[in-house]
Each structure stands twice: as structure tokens, then as C-alpha cells.
Amino acid sequence: MGLSFAAVQRLFLGSFLAAVLTWFLQDSFMDATWTFLGLSALTGIVWGLSEKDIAFDALGLNSQGILVAFSFLVSIAIFAEICIGVFSWPTTGSYVTSLFFVGSFWWTGALIQPKNN
């Protein structure tokens, strides 16, 4: 049994109040924004871990899903490094191009798989 939705709402309300307090005490809206983002992300992680089975199934975080994600990242890095070494492209542009180029192949492959249709 995970956290109740009321408890999660209270955690998000606490994140908001901490951000407002940070804004008031430090007079910095950006610090308040970072505080709110960090605490909200932490709340989301705690909520996801409290509902581990549902969250991991929805995200595909099983042994096969982690291997696929790792393979995707490795193929992006390899293609980007080839573009940097062979074509002398800038690093940022190579990784962005690689993300879209390799990502389109992975997405197409996922769409034509019978188990995903």
C-alpha cells in the first residue's frame, strides 16, 4: 500500500509553502523556483517508490526495459562520437542530431513491433 493521495497533496502543499518561504526570506524568485522544483521532484520520486509495482510497470523498469534504455543511450553516444570524429561536428550539435536521428529509428522500430500495436 502506497501513500494516500491526501498525503501526496499535503507533500506538494508543503513544497509550495517552502518555496514561498524561500522567496520571502531570500528575496529571490529563482531560489524559490529551484526549491519548489526540487521538493516536487522528491515528492514524485517518493510517491512512485511507494507505489513501486505500478510505477515500474508503467515506466517499463524491468530487466528488459533498463537494457533497452541503456542500449538507446549507448547508440546515441556512439553515433554522436562518430559525427564528431569523422565530420568534425560540434559536440552539442552532434548529440542533438544523434538524439533525433537515432531516436526516430528506435521509435519506428517500436511502432512496427506486433506487441506494441
C-alpha positions in Angstrom: 0.0 0.0 0.0 1.5 3.3 -1.1 1.0 6.8 0.1 -2.6 8.0 0.1 -3.5 10.8 -2.4 -4.2 13.1 0.5 -0.7 12.6 1.9 0.8 13.3 -1.5 -1.3 16.5 -1.8 0.0 17.6 1.6 3.6 17.0 0.5 3.0 19.1 -2.6 1.4 21.8 -0.5 4.5 21.7 1.8 6.7 22.1 -1.3 4.8 25.1 -2.3 4.9 26.7 1.2 8.7 26.0 1.5 9.1 27.7 -1.9 7.1 30.7 -0.8 9.0 30.9 2.4 12.3 30.8 0.5 11.1 33.6 -1.8 10.1 35.7 1.2 13.3 35.1 3.3 15.9 35.2 0.4 14.0 37.7 -1.8 14.9 35.5 -4.8 12.2 34.1 -7.0 14.8 31.8 -8.8 15.8 30.2 -5.5 12.1 29.7 -4.7 11.6 28.1 -8.1 14.5 25.7 -7.6 13.2 24.9 -4.1 9.8 24.1 -5.5 11.1 22.0 -8.4 13.5 20.0 -6.1 10.9 19.3 -3.4 8.2 18.4 -6.0 10.6 16.0 -7.8 11.4 14.5 -4.4 7.7 14.1 -3.7 7.2 12.5 -7.1 10.0 10.0 -6.5 8.8 9.1 -3.0 5.2 8.7 -4.4 6.5 6.5 -7.2 8.6 4.3 -4.9 5.6 3.9 -2.6 3.6 2.5 -5.5 6.6 0.6 -6.8 4.8 -2.1 -8.8 2.5 0.2 -10.6 5.2 2.8 -11.3 7.8 0.3 -12.5 5.3 -1.4 -14.8 4.2 1.9 -16.3 7.8 3.1 -16.9 9.0 -0.3 -18.2 11.6 -0.5 -15.5 12.2 -4.2 -15.6 15.4 -6.0 -16.7 14.4 -5.8 -20.3 13.3 -2.1 -20.1 16.6 -1.0 -18.4 18.6 -2.8 -21.1 16.6 -1.1 -23.9 17.1 2.3 -22.3 20.9 1.7 -21.8 21.2 0.4 -25.4 19.3 3.6 -26.7 21.7 5.9 -24.8 24.8 4.0 -26.0 23.7 4.1 -29.6 23.1 7.9 -29.3 26.6 8.3 -27.8 28.3 6.1 -30.5 26.6 7.9 -33.4 27.4 11.3 -31.9 31.1 10.4 -31.4 31.3 9.2 -35.0 29.9 12.5 -36.2 32.4 14.4 -34.0 35.4 12.3 -35.1 34.6 11.9 -38.8 32.7 15.1 -39.7 34.2 17.4 -37.1 30.8 18.5 -35.9 30.4 20.5 -32.7 29.7 18.3 -29.7 26.3 19.8 -28.7 25.0 19.6 -32.3 26.3 16.1 -32.7 24.4 14.9 -29.6 21.2 16.7 -30.5 21.3 15.4 -34.1 22.1 11.9 -32.8 19.2 12.0 -30.3 16.7 12.8 -33.1 18.3 10.6 -35.8 18.7 7.5 -33.6 15.5 8.2 -31.7 13.5 8.2 -34.9 14.8 4.7 -35.7 14.1 3.4 -32.2 10.6 4.9 -32.3 9.9 3.4 -35.7 11.1 0.1 -34.6 8.9 0.2 -31.5 5.8 1.1 -33.6 6.2 -1.8 -36.0 6.6 -4.4 -33.3 3.5 -6.5 -33.0 3.5 -6.5 -29.2 3.2 -2.6 -29.2 0.3 -2.4 -31.7 
